[in-house]
Amino acid sequence: MSDQLGFHFRPPERRIWTVRALVSAVRSHIEREYSDCWVEGEISNLRSPDSGHLYFTLKEESAQIPVVMFRSSAKLLRFRPENGMHVTVRGRITVYEEKGQLQISAEFMEPQGAGALQLAFEQLKARLQAEGLFDESRKKQIPPLPRRIGVITSPQGAALRDILNILARRHHSANVLIYPVQVQGDAAPAEVTAGVRHFNQARSVEVIIIARGGGSVEDLAAFNDEGLARAVVASEIPVISAIGHETDFTIVDFVADLRAPTPSAAAELVIRSRQEIEAQTEEMHRRLERAMRYRLLMARQELTERAQHGAFARMMDGINRRQQRLDDFRFRMEKAERQLLERCHRRWEMASATVRHYDARRRLAALRQQLDSHTDTLASAARARLLASRALLDRRTASLEALSPVSILNRGYALVFDSTGVLLKDAARVKPGDEVSARLARGRVRARVSATEPAEPESKGPALE
C-alpha cells in the first residue's frame, strides 16, 4: 500500500484479547490506580449469607456500584448495616471477573452522622429491649446483707480500691472474691462474660459487681457486647453494674439487676452499714417492747374484769365441786385397792402353807431311782439280744461259706466254661480246637482243647493245652 508520493505503509497488527485476559488486565490496572479510596453512598440490596460476607450496592441518585465486604472485615464492624443507611466505605476498586463487573472490596465502613459505636449501641439496645431483657419484672432482688461478694474488674483499677475501702469501712466481715479481667479492648467482653459464668458455676458468692472507672465511649464499648449482656441476663446470681460515671450508660447497665452510678456507690448499695442495721434492730426492739407491754396491760385489765363477773364466780364454784368429787373418787379407789391387795396376800399365804407340806424333792428322788432301775433292765435285755443275734449270724455265715463254690476252689478244684461262658459238665460238649476257660480259686485261665475222652467213673474231664 502506498500514497501519492510513493511511500509504502504497513497496516497495524491486530491484537486479539481473550475475555479473561482483558478483564484481568483491566482489573490489574484499576486495582493499581485505585488501591485505597473512600466512597460514600446509600446501602441497598443488602445480603448477608451464612458465610459471613456482606454484599450490597452503594448508590446515589444517578450512579451505583456493588460492594463486597469479606467476613474477616465484616466481623470487625461495631454496628449492623441496614438498607437505606448512609455510610462511608474504604477499600480498593476491583473487577469481579465472573461477571466483568466493577465493584468495591471494602475493608472498613462507618455510618454517616452518628458514630459507629453509638449506632451499634442504639441497635443492640432496641433489639434487647424488644425481647424484654430490660423489664423490671425479670430482675432479681439484691440480698440486703450478703456475706460473700464477687467483683469482676481490673485488679489495677481505682474502682477496685474504692469498692474494697467502702466495704471494709461499712462492714469489715464481708468476704470479697475478685475475678481479674481486662475492662477495655477486644478481649474484655469475653473475660467479663467468663467471670459471670465462673461465679454462677462455683456458687461462691451471693451478689456480683461488674465495675469499671470512667472513660470515653470507646473505652466503655466492651460493656455494650451482646454476648456479655445475655450472660448477665442468664445469671442466677444478682448482678450490679458499676461502670463509668453517673452520666455513662452501657448495655450492661440496662440488663443488670441494679445499676450503681459509680463503683463506690455500688459498694454502698450492695451492703448496708453495721450502724444502720444496729439502729434498725434497736428501734424494732423498742417497738416490740412497747407493743408487748401494751398487750400485757390490756390482757391484765380484761382478766380483772372477767374475774369480777358473776359468771366467772359460778364457773369457779362448779370447778370446786368437780374437784371435790374427784378427790372422793380417788379416796374410794385407794380403799378398794388396799382391800384387793389384802385378799391377794391372804390367798398367797394359804397357797404357801399348802405347798410347804408337799416335799417335791423326795418324790423326784423316787422317780429318779425307778428310772435308773428300768434303764439297767433295758440295757441288760439289749446286750442279751445283741449276743444272740451275733451267734446266729456266725452260724449262718459258716454254713454259707461251706456251701460257697469259692471254698471248693480253694481245695484245688476248677470250674470249666466253654467259649460261650456256659459251665461244662460233659466232655462231649466240646471238641478238639475249641476254646475253654477255667475259674480257679485265684484268677482265671484260658486254654484250647487238644483231645476229649469219653465219660468214665473216674474221668477227670477234657484235656487242656
C-alpha positions in Angstrom: 0.0 0.0 0.0 1.4 3.4 -0.9 0.3 7.1 -1.1 0.6 9.5 -4.0 4.3 10.4 -3.1 5.2 6.8 -3.3 5.7 5.9 0.3 4.7 2.5 1.4 2.7 2.0 4.8 2.4 -1.3 6.7 -1.1 -1.9 8.2 -1.1 -2.0 12.1 -1.1 -5.5 13.6 -4.3 -6.5 15.4 -4.1 -7.7 19.0 -6.8 -10.1 19.9 -7.6 -10.5 23.6 -9.4 -13.3 25.3 -12.2 -12.2 27.6 -10.4 -13.4 30.8 -7.1 -11.8 29.8 -8.8 -8.5 29.0 -10.8 -8.5 32.3 -7.6 -9.4 34.2 -5.6 -6.6 32.6 -8.3 -4.1 33.3 -8.6 -5.4 36.9 -4.8 -5.1 37.5 -4.8 -1.5 36.1 -7.8 -0.4 38.2 -6.5 -2.0 41.4 -3.2 -0.3 40.8 -4.8 3.1 40.3 -7.5 2.8 43.0 -5.9 0.6 45.6 -7.2 2.8 48.5 -10.2 5.0 48.2 -13.1 6.3 50.2 -16.6 6.2 48.8 -19.9 7.3 50.4 -23.4 6.4 49.4 -26.6 4.7 50.5 -26.8 0.9 51.2 -29.3 -1.1 49.1 -29.8 -4.7 48.2 -28.0 -5.8 51.4 -27.4 -9.6 51.6 -25.6 -11.4 54.5 -25.4 -15.2 53.8 -24.2 -17.8 56.3 -20.6 -17.4 55.0 -20.4 -14.1 57.0 -19.6 -12.0 53.9 -21.6 -8.9 53.2 -22.9 -8.0 49.7 -24.7 -4.7 48.9 -24.9 -1.9 46.5 -23.7 1.6 47.3 -25.8 4.1 45.3 -26.7 7.7 44.9 -29.3 9.4 42.7 -27.6 8.7 39.3 -25.0 6.0 40.0 -24.3 2.8 41.9 -21.6 0.3 42.4 -21.6 -3.2 44.0 -19.7 -3.7 47.3 -18.4 -6.8 48.9 -17.0 -7.0 52.4 -15.5 -10.3 53.3 -16.0 -12.0 56.7 -12.6 -11.0 58.1 -13.5 -7.3 57.8 -17.3 -7.7 58.4 -16.9 -9.2 61.8 -15.0 -6.1 63.0 -17.9 -3.8 62.4 -19.4 -2.4 65.6 -22.8 -1.8 64.0 -25.2 -3.7 61.8 -25.6 -2.4 58.3 -29.1 -1.9 57.0 -30.8 -0.9 53.8 -31.2 2.9 53.4 -28.2 3.6 55.8 -25.8 6.3 54.5 -22.3 5.1 55.0 -18.7 5.7 54.0 -16.7 2.8 52.7 -13.0 2.4 52.5 -11.4 -0.2 50.2 -10.0 -0.9 46.7 -11.7 -0.9 43.4 -11.6 -4.2 41.6 -13.3 -6.2 38.9 -15.4 -9.3 39.5 -14.1 -11.5 36.7 -17.1 -13.9 36.6 -19.4 -11.1 35.6 -16.9 -8.5 34.3 -18.4 -6.1 36.9 -16.8 -3.2 38.6 -17.0 -3.5 42.5 -15.5 -2.3 45.7 -13.7 -4.7 48.0 -14.4 -2.9 51.3 -12.2 -3.2 54.4 -13.8 -0.6 56.6 -17.2 1.0 56.9 -18.7 3.7 59.1 -22.1 5.3 59.2 -22.6 8.9 58.4 -23.9 11.2 61.1 -23.9 9.2 64.4 -20.7 7.3 65.1 -20.4 3.5 64.6 -20.2 2.8 68.3 -23.2 4.9 69.1 -25.2 3.3 66.2 -24.2 -0.2 67.4 -25.3 0.8 70.9 -28.7 2.0 69.8 -29.3 -1.0 67.6 -28.4 -3.5 70.3 -30.4 -1.6 72.9 -33.5 -1.6 70.7 -33.2 -5.3 70.0 -32.7 -6.4 73.6 -35.5 -4.1 74.8 -37.9 -5.6 72.3 -37.0 -9.0 73.7 -38.0 -7.8 77.2 -34.5 -8.1 78.7 -34.8 -4.6 80.3 -38.1 -5.3 82.1 -38.1 -4.8 85.8 -40.2 -7.9 86.3 -37.3 -10.2 85.4 -34.7 -8.6 87.6 -33.7 -10.2 90.9 -33.6 -8.7 94.3 -30.3 -7.8 95.8 -29.7 -9.5 99.2 -29.7 -6.9 102.0 -26.6 -8.2 103.8 -24.6 -10.6 101.6 -21.7 -12.4 103.3 -19.8 -13.1 100.0 -19.5 -10.6 97.2 -17.9 -11.2 93.8 -16.2 -8.3 92.0 -15.4 -8.5 88.3 -12.9 -5.7 87.4 -9.3 -4.9 86.7 -7.1 -5.6 89.7 -5.0 -2.5 88.9 -8.0 -0.1 88.6 -9.1 2.6 91.1 -12.6 1.1 91.0 -11.5 -2.0 92.9 -9.7 0.1 95.6 -12.8 2.3 96.1 -15.0 -0.8 96.5 -12.7 -2.5 99.0 -12.3 0.6 101.1 -16.0 1.2 101.4 -16.8 -2.4 102.2 -14.1 -2.5 104.8 -15.4 0.7 106.5 -19.1 -0.2 106.3 -18.9 -3.9 107.1 -15.5 -5.5 107.5 -16.9 -9.0 107.9 -18.0 -9.2 104.3 -15.8 -11.6 102.1 -14.9 -10.3 98.7 -13.8 -12.6 95.8 -12.1 -10.8 92.9 -12.2 -12.1 89.3 -9.5 -10.2 87.5 -10.3 -9.1 83.9 -9.5 -6.5 81.2 -12.1 -3.8 81.2 -11.4 -2.4 77.7 -10.2 -3.7 74.4 -11.3 -6.6 72.2 -10.6 -9.3 74.8 -12.6 -7.5 77.6 -16.2 -8.8 76.8 -15.1 -12.4 76.7 -13.2 -12.1 80.0 -16.1 -10.4 81.8 -18.5 -13.0 80.5 -16.2 -15.7 81.7 -16.2 -14.1 85.2 -20.0 -14.0 85.4 -20.3 -17.7 84.4 -17.5 -18.7 86.8 -19.3 -17.2 89.8 -22.6 -18.9 88.7 -20.9 -22.3 88.3 -18.9 -22.1 91.6 -21.9 -20.7 93.6 -19.2 -19.0 95.8 -20.9 -15.5 96.1 -24.4 -14.1 96.8 -24.1 -11.0 94.5 -21.8 -9.9 91.6 -20.5 -6.4 91.0 -19.2 -5.6 87.4 -17.1 -2.5 87.9 -15.0 -0.1 85.8 -14.0 3.6 86.2 -14.9 6.4 83.9 -13.7 6.7 80.3 -14.7 7.6 76.7 -17.3 5.9 74.6 -14.6 3.8 73.1 -13.3 2.8 76.5 -16.7 1.6 77.6 -17.5 -0.2 74.4 -16.6 -3.6 75.9 -19.7 -3.4 78.1 -22.0 -2.9 75.0 -21.3 -6.5 73.9 -24.4 -8.7 73.2 -22.8 -11.9 74.5 -21.9 -10.2 77.8 -25.4 -8.8 78.1 -27.1 -12.2 77.6 -24.7 -13.7 80.2 -25.8 -11.1 82.7 -29.4 -11.9 81.9 -28.8 -15.6 82.3 -27.0 -15.2 85.7 -28.9 -16.8 88.6 -26.9 -14.6 91.0 -28.0 -10.9 91.2 -25.7 -8.6 89.2 -24.9 -4.9 90.0 -23.4 -2.8 87.2 -21.0 -0.1 88.3 -19.5 1.2 85.0 -18.2 4.7 84.4 -19.7 7.8 85.9 -23.3 8.6 86.6 -23.8 10.0 83.1 -22.4 7.0 81.3 -24.8 4.3 80.2 -23.9 0.9 78.7 -26.0 -2.2 77.7 -24.9 -4.0 80.9 -26.5 -1.1 82.9 -29.9 -1.9 81.3 -29.8 -5.7 81.7 -28.2 -5.8 85.2 -30.5 -6.3 88.2 -29.3 -3.0 89.7 -27.3 0.0 88.3 -25.0 1.9 90.5 -23.9 5.4 89.3 -20.2 4.7 90.3 -18.2 1.7 91.7 -18.2 3.5 95.1 -22.0 3.7 95.0 -22.2 0.0 94.2 -20.3 -0.8 97.3 -22.7 1.3 99.4 -25.7 -0.3 97.7 -24.6 -3.9 98.0 -24.3 -3.8 101.7 -25.9 -1.7 104.4 -23.6 -0.3 107.2 -23.4 -2.1 110.6 -24.5 1.1 112.4 -27.7 1.3 110.2 -28.5 -2.4 110.9 -27.9 -1.9 114.7 -30.0 1.2 114.7 -32.9 -0.5 113.0 -32.6 -3.5 115.3 -32.7 -1.3 118.4 -35.7 0.6 117.0 -37.5 -2.7 116.3 -36.6 -3.9 119.8 -38.1 -0.8 121.4 -41.2 -1.0 119.3 -41.7 -4.7 120.1 -41.2 -4.0 123.9 -43.8 -1.2 123.8 -46.2 -3.4 121.9 -45.7 -6.3 124.4 -46.2 -4.0 127.4 -49.4 -2.6 125.9 -50.7 -6.1 125.1 -49.9 -7.4 128.7 -51.6 -4.3 130.2 -54.8 -4.8 128.1 -54.8 -8.6 128.9 -54.5 -8.0 132.6 -57.3 -5.4 132.6 -59.5 -7.8 130.7 -58.7 -10.6 133.1 -59.5 -8.5 136.1 -62.9 -7.5 134.6 -63.7 -11.1 133.8 -62.7 -12.3 137.3 -65.2 -9.9 138.8 -68.1 -11.1 136.7 -70.8 -13.4 138.3 -70.4 -16.0 135.6 -66.8 -16.4 136.5 -67.7 -17.0 140.2 -70.3 -19.6 139.2 -67.7 -21.3 137.0 -65.2 -21.4 139.8 -67.9 -22.9 142.1 -68.6 -25.6 139.5 -64.9 -26.3 139.3 -64.6 -26.7 143.1 -67.5 -29.1 143.2 -66.0 -31.3 140.5 -62.6 -31.2 142.3 -64.3 -32.4 145.4 -65.9 -35.3 143.6 -62.6 -36.2 142.0 -61.0 -36.3 145.5 -63.8 -38.6 146.7 -63.4 -40.9 143.8 -59.7 -41.1 144.4 -60.1 -42.0 148.1 -62.6 -44.7 147.3 -60.3 -46.2 144.6 -57.4 -46.2 147.0 -59.5 -48.0 149.6 -60.7 -50.7 147.1 -57.1 -51.2 146.0 -55.9 -51.8 149.6 -58.7 -54.3 150.2 -57.8 -56.2 147.0 -54.1 -56.3 148.0 -55.1 -57.7 151.4 -57.2 -60.5 149.8 -54.4 -61.4 147.4 -51.9 -61.6 150.4 -54.1 -64.0 152.3 -54.5 -66.2 149.3 -50.8 -66.3 148.8 -50.2 -67.3 152.4 -52.7 -70.2 152.2 -51.1 -71.5 149.0 -47.7 -71.2 150.5 -48.7 -73.3 153.6 -50.2 -76.0 151.3 -47.1 -76.3 149.2 -44.9 -76.4 152.3 -46.4 -79.8 153.3 -45.7 -81.3 149.9 -42.0 -82.3 149.6 -41.3 -82.4 145.9 -37.6 -83.5 146.3 -38.5 -86.9 147.8 -41.0 -87.5 145.0 -38.4 -86.7 142.5 -35.8 -89.0 144.1 -38.1 -91.9 144.0 -38.9 -91.2 140.3 -35.2 -91.0 139.5 -34.5 -94.3 141.3 -37.3 -96.0 139.4 -36.0 -94.6 136.1 -32.4 -95.9 136.8 -33.8 -99.4 137.5 -35.7 -99.5 134.3 -32.7 -98.2 132.4 -30.4 -101.0 133.7 -33.0 -103.7 132.9 -33.4 -102.3 129.3 -29.6 -102.3 128.8 -29.3 -105.9 130.0 -32.0 -107.1 127.6 -30.4 -105.2 124.7 -27.0 -106.8 125.4 -28.5 -110.3 125.6 -30.4 -109.7 122.3 -27.2 -108.5 120.6 -25.3 -111.6 121.7 -28.0 -114.0 120.4 -28.1 -112.2 117.1 -24.3 -112.3 116.7 -24.2 -116.1 117.4 -27.0 -116.7 114.8 -25.1 -114.6 112.3 -21.9 -116.6 112.9 -23.7 -119.9 112.4 -25.3 -118.8 109.1 -22.0 -117.3 107.9 -20.2 -120.6 108.5 -23.0 -122.5 106.6 -22.8 -120.1 103.7 -19.1 -120.3 103.5 -19.3 -124.2 103.5 -21.7 -124.1 100.6 -19.8 -121.5 98.6 -18.1 -122.7 95.4 -15.2 -120.5 96.2 -14.3 -122.6 99.2 -14.3 -125.7 96.9 -12.0 -123.9 94.5 -9.6 -123.3 97.4 -9.2 -127.0 97.7 -7.7 -127.3 94.2 -10.8 -127.7 92.0 -11.7 -125.5 89.0 -14.8 -124.6 87.1 -14.5 -125.0 83.3 -16.6 -122.9 80.9 -17.0 -123.2 77.1 -16.4 -120.3 74.7 -20.0 -119.0 75.3 -19.4 -118.9 79.1 -21.6 -122.0 79.9 -20.3 -124.3 82.7 -19.1 -127.6 81.2 -20.3 -130.8 82.9 -19.8 -133.3 80.0 -16.6 -133.6 77.8 -18.8 -134.5 74.8 -20.0 -130.9 74.6 -16.6 -129.8 73.3 -14.3 -131.0 70.6 -10.6 -130.6 69.9 -9.7 -127.0 68.9 -12.5 -125.3 71.0 -11.5 -122.6 73.4 -12.4 -123.0 77.1 -11.8 -121.0 80.3 -11.2 -122.3 83.8 -12.1 -120.4 87.0 -9.6 -121.1 89.8 -9.6 -120.0 93.4 -7.5 -117.0 92.5 -7.7 -115.9 88.9 -8.9 -117.4 85.6 -7.1 -119.2 82.7 -7.9 -119.7 79.0 -7.0 -122.9 77.0 -7.7 -124.8 73.8 -9.0 -128.4 73.8 -6.5 -130.8 72.2 -8.5 -134.0 72.8 -11.5 -135.4 74.6 -12.1 -138.7 76.3 -15.5 -140.4 76.9 -17.0 -140.2 80.3 -15.8 -142.8 82.9 -16.4 -143.2 86.6 -13.0 -141.8 87.4 -12.9 -139.3 84.4 -11.1 -136.1 85.1 -12.6 -134.0 82.2 -11.3 -132.9 78.9 -7.6 -132.5 78.2 -6.4 -128.9 78.2 -3.5 -127.3 76.4 
